[in-house]
């Protein structure tokens, strides 16, 4: 009598467990659930790629600045710039206003207004 009751209870527990597992798996395989899972994985992958790209860009910028400083030191450009800036009364001329040929006409026919109608 007790053996039959034990095995009956064990069978019922196994049936409930199996039914629960099957229902969970079926809910995971619905189209909405699959779409949500795919979207979440795509967002995670995009975030990882963006983080790696930003890290790579920062590494490139740091190494570029370091290499530029090394080249400036090797070529003596840093000392040349320091000497030019320290020279009294010297200024760099960007454009010569005394020469009419070098005057740039600031009036243009092109409008930079992005809000105007086309």
Buried (B, 14 or more C-beta within 10 A) or exposed (E): EEEEEEEEEEEEEEEEEEEEEEEEEEEEEEEEEEEEEEEEEEEEEEEEEEEEEEEEEEEEEEEEEEEEEEEBEEEEEEEEEEEEEEEEEEEEEEEEEEEEEEEEEEEEEEEEEEEEEE
